[in-house]
Amino acid sequence: MSDCCVHTQPTHIAIIGSGAAAFACALKAVERIGKNGRVTLIERGTIGGTCVNVGCVPSKIFIRAAHIAHLRRESPFDAGLSAAPPRVDRAALLAQQQARVDELRHAKYEGILATNPGIELLCGEARFRDGHSLLVQRTDGGEQLVTFDHCLIATGSRAAIPPIPGLAQTPWWTSTQALESDIIPPRLAVIGASVVAVELAQAYARLGSRVTILARGTLLSGEDPAIAVALTAAFRAEGIEVRQHTQASRVDHVNDEFILATEQGELRAERLLVATGRTPNTSGLRLDAAGVKADAKGAIVIDAHLRTSASRILAAGDCTDRPRFVYVAAAAGTRAAINMTGGEAALDLTAMPAVIFTDPQVATVGLSEAQARAQGIATDSRSISLENVPRALANFDTRGFIKLMAESGSGRLLGVQVVASDAGEIIQTAALALKAGMTVRELADMLFPYLTMVEGLKLCAQTFTRDVKQLSCCAG
């Protein structure tokens, strides 16, 4: 991927959105076109998009606070370290959370715009007039025509709401309201069992709510089935009620209480979080006017170079049919800018790590066994429980496992799944190994520092040829 500025003709790049993909594209585009062109960033709401404002940043602060509360209440070392339930002041925690959000939004978005004259901010809602122009309904009134040489659609996504009878007439929460609430409800019902649902459910439980999760299938049903088993066990051990294969057939709100009808009986709670996935923000763009194709869910269809079905228009981030992670969006935005200014850069997701910030964390990279089977790849897999990882034993926390999947015959690493307290820190090493095309034998022969969680990758790799239970500590 070349960063050389090769575009010499005057150009105008319009970018719809102001989140990770949009900003990455704008900064790279300005770098490459210099004084030879201009970039217009069009934003209808708050600068910075989902991640910094109502997604990654506030949720991880909230989850971290909940983790600290949990450790003060109980830990594996309570026999020698006295524990005491903390007094939770959610209003104070929320103020701390919002202050950091505001700080990061200013430093990473608003401040960058203020010091970068090559990027013009246009506040308003854009829609396509045709394949080379936009109509923008300005926030301050009036309509403005914006013509472009190239355009990036980076409009993100919003919470998807299931068509449950009665739900629309109730004051349910999306993740945004859950993160902005200044109270911890006595009881919280959660509809959904994917990433946002499990992360916020556990955080609220650790801050004092009695939480019940309604999962249409299992927790994280799109992942390896062993992940659901491990996470469900961890949640139930903390007192979180997980109702698997259960759906709400109706939702009512009476006397400040939610009443959910389910196959397993009635469920009541003071608050209801609906976390059933995300929907691309594309419905108001008039994609058809520009010849941009979207799938049945409204996600813009792109190729590996971020190009849409319209020659001048690219797309990146959560509004596309690619995985919805902020670092994928940012990488896509950078590559889109290169491709709009004479370059040729592809977005390679073969070694894309993913982390779910529950406790234990869930982290994956590469293929799952189901995905490998669907591609007709013969595989060989090994798993070890964390009782076989010395650092986990030293931490008195052996919840979880490490699983490696390799191609049969060659032993080339194809996929890794980890459930562990530090899974997010472990998975990047696995991603590097997968990107390098390493075999499990080569991974097993590498030096890993003793008494680290990442050493579990080496131990799991060794199980392809040895019984790690018969090895001494630090066995090479």
N, C-alpha and C positions, 0 to 999 in steps of 0.2 A: 504494500500500500504506500504509494508515493505521497509525500507532503509538498512536493515541488509545485510552486505556483505556475500553472501552465496556461491559465485563462487570460488572454490579453485584450479581448474585445469588451467594450462597456456592457455591463450586465446588471440586471435587477433581480434579486432573489427575494421572494415573499415567503414568509414562514407563518403558518397559522398555529398559534399556541406559544407558550412561554415556559414549558417545563424542561426536563432534562434533554430530551431529543431536540427540541427547538433551540435551546441555548447552545448545545454542542454544535449544532449545524451553523448557527449564526456566527459563533466565534471562529470556527474553521473557515467558513466562507469569507469572512472579513480578512482573515489571515492570507487567504489565497488570492482574492481579487484586489486587495489593497485599495488604492484610490481609483481603480479602474471600474468600480461599480458601487452598488449600495445594497443594503439588506434592510428589509422592513419586517419587523416582528409584530404580528397582530394578536392581541390578547383581549378576550371579552370579560375576564374576571381578575383574579389575583395573580400577580406575577409569581412565577416559580412552579406552577403546576401542582400536581397531587403530592409528590414525594416530600418536598420540604414543608408544605403547608398542612396537609391532612393525611399523609400516608406514612412513609418510612420513618421520617424524623420524629414526629410526635408519638407514633406507636412504639418505637424502640425506647424512647424516654419513659413512656408509661409502663412498658414491659419491664424495664430495668428497675423502676421504682417498686413494682410489684415483686420482683425477684428479691430485692433487699428486704422488703416486708416479710416475705416468706422465710428468709434465712434468720431474721430476728425472732420469728415465731418458732422455727424448728430447723435443725440441721443434723447431720450425722455425728456431730461432736457435742450434743447436748449433755452427755454424761459428765463432761469436764468444763463446758462453757454454758453458763446459765442462759436460758432463753426466756423471752417475755414478749407477749403479743404487743405490737406497736400501736400507738394511737395514730390513726390514718386521718390526715387533714387533706382531703382531696382538693379543696379550693387552693391551698398553698402549693400542692404538687402541680396543679393545673397552671398556676401562675408561673412557676419555674419552667414548666414544659413550654408554655407559650412564649416566654422570654427567649428561650433558646431557638425556637422556631423563627421568631422575628429577627433574631440576630443572624441566623444562617441565611434567611431569605434576603436580608439586606446585603450581607457580605458576598453571597454567591450569585445573586440575581440583580437586585435593584442597584447595588453599588457598581457592578460590572457594566450595566447599561449606562449609568451616569458618567462613567469614565471611558466609554467606547463610542466615539462620535460616528463610527461606521455603521452603527445599528440604530435605526429609527423605530421607536415604539409607537404603534397606532392602537389606541384603545377602542375596541368595538368588536362586533360579531361579523365574521366573514362568511360569504357564500360565493360559490363560483357563478360567474356569468357565462363563461365559456372556458376553453382550454388554455387561455392565456390572460385571463383577467378575473378579478374578484370585485364584488360589491361589499363594502364594509359599512354596517350600520354603526355609526360612531356612538360611543358612550355619551358624548356631550351633545348629541343630536345631529341630524343630517346623515346623508349617505355619501360615501367616497368611493370612487372607482380606483382600483389598484391594478395596473397591468404589470406583468412579470415576464421575465425570460425563463425562469424556473421557479417552481413553488414546492415547498415541503409542507405536507399535512402532518401536524404533530399535536393533535387535539386531545389525546389521552382518552380516558374512560370514566365511567361513573358506576355507582352501585347498581347491580341488576336486581329488580324486585320481582319475586315470583307472584303469579296470579292467584293468591290464596284468598278465598272468599272472606270479606270483612277486613282484610289487612289494610286496605287503602283508607279506611275510615278511622284508623287508630294512629296514635303518636309513636310509631315504632322508630327505632334508631337504625341508621346506617353506621358504618364504621366512623364516619365523620362526627356524628352526634355522640357516639360512644367515647371518642377521644376528647371531645369538647365539654363533656358533662362535668359539673363540679360536685356531683354526688356519687356515692357508691351504693347502689340499690341493695336492699336486703336480699332480694331474689332477682336473678337475671335469667331469662330464657334466651337461647341462641338458636336460630334457624340457620343451618348451614354447617358444613364440616370440612371446609377447605382452609386455606392458609389464614385468611383474616379471621375467620370464625374461631379457629383453635387458639390463635395467638391471643386475641382479646378475651376469649372465655377464660383462659387460665389466668390472665392478668387480673381480671375482675374477681375471680375466685380467691386469688392470693391477697387482694386488698379488702376482702370481707364479704363479698356476695356469695349467696348460695346459687350455684350455676347449674343449669340443665341444658345439654346440647341435644338438639334433634338432628340426627344425621340420616339423610335419605338412604344412604348405604352404610359405609363405615367412615371413620375419620380418615381424611386424606385418601379417598378411595382411588384416586388416580396414580398413587404411588405403589411401590412393592407392598403386597399384603402384610409382610412382616412389620412394616412401619406402623400400620394401623394397630396391630396387636400390641406393639411396644408402647405406643403413645396412649392408647386407651387404658392400658394397665397403669401407666404413670398418672393419668388424669384421675382415674378412680381411686388410686391410693391417696390423692389429695382431697378427695371428697367431691369431685366434680361428677355429676350424674351424666353418663353418656348413653343416650337412647339410640341404638343403632337400628337401621331399617325402619325408621319412624318419620312420618311426615305430619304436618299440621293440616287438617282438612278445613279448619275455620279459625279465625282470630277475632275476638271481641275485646273491647276495652270498657269496663264497667267499674264505677267508683274507684278510679285511679289504679285499676288492676287489669292486667292482660289475662285473658282466658283463652287458652289454646286447646282445641279439640284434636286428639290424636288417637291412633289405633290402640295405644297403651293407656288410654284414659285422659282425663283432663289435666292440664298443666296451668298453674297460675304463677304470675310473677309481676313485680312492680315495673320492670322494664323489659323490653323485647329488642334484641339485636338481630337484624336480618343481614346475613352475610353469605349470600348465595352466588357470588361471582361478580364479574364486571361486564359492562356493556360499552362498546366503543362510542365515543362522542362524534358521530358522523351524520346523524339524521338531518341536521339543519344545514349541511354544507352544499347541498344540491350537487352531489358527485356526478349525477347523470349528465348535467349540463357541461361538465368538463370531460366526460368519457372515462371516468374513473370507476372501476368495478370493485364491488364489495361482496363479501360472502353473505350467507343467509342471516348471520348474526350482526351484520353491519360492519364487520372488520374489513378494512381495505386490503385487497390482495396485492402483495408485492413479491418481487423476485429477490434473489440473493444480493442484488445491487440496490435494493430499496426502490426500484422503479415500479410504478403502477402501470395500468393499461393505457394511460395518457402519456405521450412522449415527453412533455415538459414538467410533469408532476411526479414527485416522489413522496413517500410516506414513511414515518418511523414512530416507534413507541407503541403505547397501548391501543391506539386506534387501528392497528394493523393486525394481521393474522400471525404475528410472531409472539414468542413468550413475553409475558408482561412483567418485566423486571426493569428497574430504573437504569441499571448498568447496561442492559441490552439496548434500551432506548438511547442512552448517551452514545454508545458505540455506533448505533445505527445513524444517529444524527450527524456524527463526524464523517462517516462514510458517505452519507447522502451529499454533504457539502462538497466532498472531493469529486463525486460523480457529477455534480451540477457545474463544476468548474474545470472540466476537461480531464479528470482522472478516471480511474477504474478501480473501485474498491468494493470488496464483497464482505458481507457479514457472515462469519463462520461461527456456527453455534454448536459444533460437534463436541466442544469441551466446555460447555456452559455450566458453571456451578450454580446451584440453587440452595437457599437456606430458609428454613422456617424457624422462627425465633420462639419456639416453645421451650420448655425445660422438662426433659432433655430436648435439645435442638434436633432438627431433622435436616440432613444435607445430602444432596445427590449430585452426580455428574455423569454424563454419558447416557448409555442405554439402560433400561430396565430389562429383566428377562422377557417380559411380555413384548416389549418393543423389538428385541432381538429376534424372537420367534416370528413376529409379524414380518420381519425382513428376511426370514429364511436363514438366519445365522445360527449355526450350531455353537452352543456355549457350554462352559464349565464354570460353576460357581462355588464359592466357599463363604461361610459366615463364621464369625466368632462372637460369643457374648463378651461383655466387658469384664466379666470375671477373669478373663484371660489377658487383660491389659493391666500391667503393674501400676500405672498411674491411677487408673480407676479404683484399684484396690486401695491405694494410698489415700485417695480422696474419700473412701467409704461411700462411693457412688457408682454402682455397677449397672445402672439402668441403661439398657440399650444394646446395640450390636454394631458390628462393621461387616459389610458384605462386599466382596469383589466378584465381578463377573468377567471372564476372559473368553476369547475365541478358542474353541476346541482345536487342538493340534498346535497352533502357533503360540498359544498362551498370551496373545496380545490383549492388554487391558481394554475392556469395552465399557464398563460402567461400575460405579461405586455408590453404595447407599450407606449412610451412617446415621445412627441414632445415638447421641451422646451429649453430655453437657456442653462440650466444646466442638460439636460437629461442624459448626461454621468455620472454625479455625483449621480443622483437619482437611476439609474438602478441597481447599485450594491446592494442597500438595497432590491430592489425587487428580485434580484437573491438569496440573502440570505433567504428571506422569502419563495421563491419557493423551494429552496434546503431543507429547514427545514420542508416542507410539511404543511405550515401554511394555514389556511382558511382565507377568506376575513374578517370574523368576528374577528378572532384573530388579524389580521392586523389593523382592525378598532379600537380595544381596546388597542393597544400599545400607549405608550407615544412618541410623536414626538415633537421636539423643535419648538416653534412658530416662525413664520416668517423665515421659511426655505422652499426651494422649495420641499424638500423630504416630507414635511408634506402633499403634494398633494396626496401621496399614501394613507395616512390615510383617507383623505377626500373622495377620490374615493371609498375606501373600505366601508366607511360609507353610500355611496349612494345605496348600496345593500339593506339597510333597512330604510334609512332616506333621507329626502330632505335637503342637506347641505346648501341650500340657506336660510333655516329657522333656522340655527344654529348661535350662537354668535361666535365671535372670540375665538379661543382656545377651542371650545366646545369639550368635551371629549366623 
